């Protein structure tokens, strides 16, 4: 999955990647905020509800491509929500962005 870029000096220690969180597939990425790298996860439900991920594509062989494209389409909003997120840290020490966060 290609890493989104931003002209504002944002740094990605790792590229966004498919992860399993709370028993479901999600997209995990790191975002540098106030000089500190924080791990975030965007749920598939959020990608479906807000960024055009087709649920049928998730079950196909092109799953990773479809998820990556939806993440790219939503990157500006995802980045903005992550930057101002007040979400609770889960047990894995990352912030989960659910559909209601958008």
Phi, psi and omega per residue, in radians:
X1 nan 2.233 -3.121
X2 -1.241 2.533 -3.129
X3 -1.466 2.271 3.064
X4 -1.163 2.685 3.097
X5 -2.123 2.788 3.134
X6 -2.600 2.382 -3.089
X7 -1.261 -0.108 -3.054
X8 -1.509 0.310 3.074
X9 1.469 0.248 3.119
X10 -1.187 2.486 -3.116
X11 -2.146 2.394 3.040
X12 -1.925 1.912 3.039
X13 -1.117 -0.555 3.076
X14 -2.387 2.729 3.092
X15 -1.339 2.710 3.006
X16 -0.973 2.482 -3.108
X17 -2.578 2.781 3.078
X18 -1.256 2.352 -3.130
X19 -2.455 2.874 3.052
X20 -1.945 2.051 -3.096
X21 -2.319 2.340 -3.136
X22 0.937 0.580 3.108
X23 1.391 0.056 -3.116
X24 -2.164 2.763 3.043
X25 -1.254 2.461 3.133
X26 -2.654 3.065 3.043
X27 -1.912 2.198 3.135
X28 -1.898 2.414 3.098
X29 -2.622 2.765 3.062
X30 -1.858 2.540 -3.105
X31 -2.417 2.307 -3.115
X32 -1.532 2.028 -3.136
X33 -2.214 2.170 3.132
X34 0.911 0.703 3.093
X35 1.357 0.099 -3.108
X36 -2.153 2.305 3.112
X37 -1.386 2.229 3.111
X38 -2.124 2.412 3.104
X39 -1.602 2.293 3.113
X40 -2.148 2.731 3.066
X41 -2.330 2.319 3.038
X42 -1.876 2.200 -3.118
X43 -1.279 2.709 3.065
X44 -1.086 -0.627 3.123
X45 -1.031 -0.727 3.098
X46 -1.116 -0.726 3.118
X47 -1.138 -0.654 3.096
X48 -1.190 -0.836 -3.034
X49 -1.246 -0.537 -2.973
X50 -2.104 -0.344 -2.987
X51 -2.262 0.332 2.955
X52 1.366 0.340 3.076
X53 -1.256 2.170 3.123
X54 -1.440 2.105 -3.125
X55 -0.981 -0.573 3.124
X56 -1.142 -0.558 -3.141
X57 -1.176 -0.499 -3.127
X58 -1.150 -0.534 -3.135
X59 -1.525 -0.061 -3.080
X60 -1.615 3.050 3.088
X61 -1.225 -0.273 3.141
X62 -1.658 0.375 -3.062
X63 -0.901 -0.924 -3.066
X64 -1.094 -0.654 3.114
X65 -1.142 -0.829 -3.124
X66 -1.085 -0.746 3.125
X67 -1.133 -0.769 3.123
X68 -1.075 -0.702 3.120
X69 -1.146 -0.734 3.112
X70 -1.119 -0.716 3.100
X71 -1.066 -0.786 3.126
X72 -1.078 -0.763 3.124
X73 -1.046 -0.641 -3.079
X74 -1.652 0.074 -2.968
X75 -0.938 -0.777 -3.099
X76 -1.041 -0.816 3.117
X77 -1.187 -0.712 3.124
X78 -1.049 -0.809 3.135
X79 -1.051 -0.777 -3.138
X80 -1.130 -0.747 3.113
X81 -1.142 -0.735 3.122
X82 -1.072 -0.725 -3.079
X83 -1.136 -0.550 -3.104
X84 -1.906 0.180 -3.043
X85 -1.094 2.336 3.030
X86 -2.013 0.356 -3.092
X87 -1.116 2.675 3.090
X88 -1.296 2.483 3.011
X89 -1.227 2.399 3.065
X90 -1.541 -3.087 -3.090
X91 -1.073 -0.389 -3.131
X92 -1.582 0.148 3.095
X93 1.117 0.628 2.972
X94 -2.298 2.792 -3.106
X95 -1.712 2.171 -3.128
X96 -1.658 2.179 3.086
X97 -1.733 1.934 -3.126
X98 -1.649 2.996 -3.110
X99 -1.008 -0.627 -3.138
X100 -1.192 -0.306 3.113
X101 -1.286 -0.268 -3.124
X102 -1.779 nan nan
